[in-house]
């Protein structure tokens, strides 16, 4: 998922402030965060254009409707709930489930995991394998 900033932004994301210039394109979990928080962004791909706020998906359903695989959303972690945002502090299986086979999500997860004080080497190896899969084709 990718979005483009319509104005300069400075959101708080992943325990830090992020500087985003007007016109800059961001992807992965940060893009989703910007959409979810109503930031001044525009969709830069189909997944972002198709994104709907959780309230619009139906209050009586715990899970979001199947989006046909757009952008890799809808992956099921070990808990059985659909994952829409990366929780880098969650268990490794949930992180891998969020990434799916999306190299962009893998890169986003690698960036967030390596920023931690104690990155998980086994998780980083799995994520790097997914990220590298795109370059081998």
C-alpha positions in Angstrom: 0.0 0.0 0.0 1.3 3.4 -0.9 0.1 7.0 -0.4 1.4 10.4 -1.3 1.5 13.4 1.1 -0.6 16.4 -0.1 1.2 18.6 2.5 4.3 18.4 4.7 3.5 16.0 7.6 5.1 15.0 10.8 3.2 12.0 12.2 4.1 10.1 15.3 4.6 6.5 14.2 6.4 3.5 15.7 7.4 5.5 18.8 9.0 8.4 16.9 8.2 11.5 14.8 8.5 11.0 11.0 9.2 13.9 8.7 7.3 13.6 5.4 7.7 16.2 2.6 4.8 17.4 0.5 4.6 15.0 -2.5 6.6 12.3 -0.8 5.3 8.8 -1.3 5.3 6.3 1.7 4.4 2.7 1.8 3.5 -0.2 4.1 2.5 0.3 7.7 3.2 4.0 7.7 0.9 4.5 4.7 -1.9 2.6 6.4 -1.3 4.6 9.6 -1.6 7.9 7.6 -4.9 6.7 6.1 -6.3 5.5 9.4 -5.5 8.8 11.2 -7.0 10.9 8.4 -3.8 12.6 7.4 -3.7 14.8 4.3 -2.6 12.0 1.8 -3.8 10.7 -1.5 -3.8 7.1 -2.7 -0.8 6.1 -4.8 -1.9 2.6 -5.7 -5.1 0.5 -5.9 -4.8 -0.9 -2.3 -4.8 2.7 -0.9 -7.6 3.7 -3.2 -9.7 0.8 -2.0 -9.0 1.3 1.7 -12.1 2.0 3.8 -12.2 3.1 7.5 -13.0 0.3 9.9 -16.4 1.9 10.8 -17.5 1.7 7.2 -16.8 -2.1 7.1 -19.7 -2.9 9.3 -20.0 -2.7 13.1 -21.4 -6.2 13.5 -18.3 -8.0 12.0 -15.1 -8.7 13.8 -13.2 -9.3 10.6 -13.0 -7.0 7.6 -14.4 -8.3 4.3 -12.1 -10.1 2.0 -10.4 -7.6 -0.3 -9.3 -10.1 -2.9 -5.7 -9.9 -1.8 -5.1 -6.3 -2.7 -1.9 -5.1 -1.1 -1.5 -8.2 1.0 -4.1 -7.1 3.6 -6.3 -9.7 5.2 -3.5 -12.1 6.2 -4.5 -14.2 9.2 -2.0 -14.3 12.1 -1.9 -17.1 14.6 -4.7 -15.5 16.6 -7.2 -15.8 13.7 -7.9 -12.0 13.5 -7.1 -10.1 10.3 -4.0 -7.9 10.6 -4.3 -4.4 9.1 -1.3 -2.7 10.8 2.1 -4.0 11.6 2.8 -4.7 15.4 6.6 -5.0 15.3 6.5 -5.9 19.0 4.1 -8.8 18.4 5.2 -12.4 18.0 7.3 -13.3 14.9 4.5 -15.4 13.3 2.1 -12.4 13.4 4.8 -10.2 11.8 5.4 -12.7 9.0 1.6 -13.2 8.6 1.3 -9.4 8.2 4.1 -9.3 5.6 2.7 -12.3 3.6 4.6 -12.4 0.3 4.8 -8.6 -0.1 8.4 -7.5 -0.5 7.5 -3.8 0.4 5.9 -5.0 3.6 9.0 -7.1 4.3 11.2 -4.1 3.9 9.0 -2.0 6.2 9.1 -4.8 8.8 12.9 -5.2 8.5 13.4 -1.4 9.0 11.2 -1.4 12.1 12.8 -4.6 13.6 16.3 -3.4 13.0 15.5 -0.1 14.8 14.7 -2.0 18.0 17.3 -2.3 20.8 17.3 -6.1 20.4 16.3 -7.1 16.9 15.2 -10.8 16.4 17.8 -12.4 14.0 15.5 -15.3 13.1 12.7 -13.0 12.2 15.0 -10.7 10.2 16.2 -13.8 8.2 12.6 -14.7 7.3 11.8 -11.2 6.3 14.9 -10.8 4.2 14.0 -14.0 2.3 10.6 -12.5 1.5 12.2 -9.1 0.5 14.7 -10.8 -1.7 12.1 -13.0 -3.5 11.0 -10.0 -5.5 14.5 -9.3 -6.9 15.0 -12.9 -8.0 12.1 -12.7 -10.5 
